[in-house]
Amino acid sequence: MRAAVFTELDGPLSVEEVKPYEPGPRDVVVRIIASGICHSDLSVMNGTLPMPPPGILGHEGAGVVEWVGEGVTRMSVGDRVIGSFIPVCGTCWYCKNNQSNLCEQTFMVSVPHADRADGTPLPAMTGLGTFAEQMTCHEMSLVKVETDLPDEQLALIGCGVTTGVGAALNTAQVEPGSIVVVIGCGGVGQAVIQGARIAGASRILAVDPVALKRDTAMKLGATETINPDDGDVATQVIMATGGRSADYVFEVIGNVDLILQAFMCTRPGGTTVAVGVPRTDAMVSVPSFPLVLQEKKLIGCVYGSAKVLRDFPRLIGLVESGRLDLSDMVTKTIALDDINEGFRAMKDGEVIRSVIVNS
């Protein structure tokens, strides 16, 4: 099979033939139809997230089951599935206590399922490795879905949409009538905006320096936009809200300075949600006075606090009912051979999401 191989930090991916392993018990072989290019993949490529090369990246994918191993119970050959970049083992303390987004198997599944032509093992990002024509993974990293939605939209549910919509609905639990600020309007940020709209927020301020992203945010539910190039974001938010600031502020970039900025945009008693992933060695510092004496809350968010066995079908239902728009989040579809161009377009702010579609 062909896969895009991560060979060196800050370098391009190499599309090449690789040799998949024989699948084992509870393994599932999936023909990948669509895979989104997510900023987390870039974070691995530039060293922000720790996964040394070589390996197969990609964690936001959808496809069809081609083979199931002994003991597989959640799906059958021919089923449509979405990859879950955090597995659901169903047996650890977190899975049993309604926090499957913190499953203890999260960092145990990134094992090799294929070799390069020279025999070098290739670990798969988050146990998936969707930048390929096919992937082998444990069944706990897949969710069976029943829908007629196109695969390029289903792929986004595997990461960006679940993270963003979930950040608003699950993590922050945005209340109707509230004022929401979203800092960073890439794929995940656009999903946060839609989650806030679905929750009934009265005002949604989208913050991004890129015009395409601000314009898309207005299509998807933002009520107004802020260009950080026009001045300090906190000052602009305070002025736009008549001095009160926002009830909920989401930082969706992964920059510790912007997390502080988001905190300063938050009203007393309000909630700041850190959605973007900073470097693993980065430290977040906020002033103690507003944290304690103004009861501002700063909370983290992983995978939108999702329970994917519940939330993937719910998100599909929202799309099918017209309440969640994924079509405007897919800026372009590309071939696997064009993956490096897809990353360039993302870095240059030309797309919300590029999605690889295998013919």
Secondary structure, DSSP 8 states (H G I E B T S, - for coil): -EEEEE-STTS--EEEE-EE----TTEEEEEEEEEE--HHHHHHHTTSS---SSEE----EEEEEEEE-TT--S--TT-EEEE-SS---SSSHHHHTT-GGG-TTTTT---EEEE-TTS-EEEBGGGT--SBSEEEEEGGGEEEE---S-HHHHHHHTTHHHHHHHIIIIIS---TT-EEEEE--SHHHHHHHHHHHHHT-SEEEEE-S-HHHHHHHHHHT-SEEE-GGGS-HHHHHHHHTTTS-EEEEEE-S--HHHHHHHHHTEEEEEEEEE-S---TT------HHHHHTT--EEEE-SGGG--HHHHHHHHHHHHHTTSS--GGG--EEE-GGGHHHHHHHHHTT--S-EEEE--
